[in-house]
């Protein structure tokens, strides 16, 4: 017990619960629970970084005078690098709980500096807040990821006789899941900024953005496991994906040169959608693994067709967002990141738990909805834009 007490003092109180005397729901019998701390910290980070990420994404669009937004972000991330060395001793000196408060302060300053859009205040407060938030940022990340979160999980595992590895996974899963949600919330707020008919345009293109994530993850998680490996073995995955990548790259180059406006983009996207539909319905209705040379060639051919569709989709989506949301392009591309990343996560979570047939049906439905929504978008846009040379 004396050794344990000495160890607790040596780590600067890293394992001391933040919510002493509070017993959260589901953890009865423990007056000092690290699980309660986890819930509070996850929620706090959700609110803090929802505001910060939204402000960061809009800097180059909102604070345009003298390029103040982009300059301040450059200073911010430069200072991240310069002050990284001092973060560890600062955390040790402050202790976990104080470091969390100090770490949060920099982000609060940064957000508050954006509330008064005048040159003097932005030039002084926003730039200063960029520097001020740099070292606290390292403090807050090091504290949560490197010390407190790990220490809390291990303490919780010991207190409740739980496996340490599983508890670490659960704690980190909840925290980083909530943290990742900040991009969703912050960017949904930025979606509200897309006015003058752009709320309607974005809503119609979001299904196609989501499908771009679904189809990419389908190749990585489902195609390689269920189509390639049974026929070519694990060693054949590399060859099949190389063909997929080559077809993707060539098609992206060709599709990019053929793009001249909304009408051409519609035609090109239609070709990609048709190719994906052919692959999906063929796999769903007719495909079965075969031996011999022909059987080995089928997965490679499927990979090539899917690569063509992927190249078409990503090239045209990028061009369309630039065409349709030129004045708010940062917010529009932020939406791409949100919905595509979320769709990729869906496939990775679903693939181990549903059959190949169910996955193919899901993909086919997603393709039909996304392509139909895209065609409706072309009708909504009254004056098709043209790309600039």
Secondary structure, 3 states (H helix, E strand, C coil): CHHHHHHHHHCCCCCCCCCCCCCCCCCCCCCCCHHHHHHHHHHHHHHHHHHHHHHHHHHHHHCCHHHHHHHHHHHHHHHHHHCHHHHHHHHHHHCHHHHHHHHHHHHHHHHHHCCCCCHHHHHHHHHHHHHHHHHHHHHHHHHHHHHHHHHHHHHHHHHCCCCHHHHHHHHHHHHHHHHHHHHHHHHHHHHCCCCCCHHHHHHHHHHHHHHHHHHHHHHHHHHHHHHHHHHHCCHHHHHHHHHHHHHHHHHHHHHHHHCCEHHHHHHHHHHHHHHHHHHHHHHHHCCCCCCHHHHHHHHHHHHHHHHHHHHHHHHHHHHHHHHHCHHHHHHHHHHHHHHHHHHHHHHHHHHCCCCHHHHHHHHHHHHHHHHHHHHHHHHHCCCCCECCC
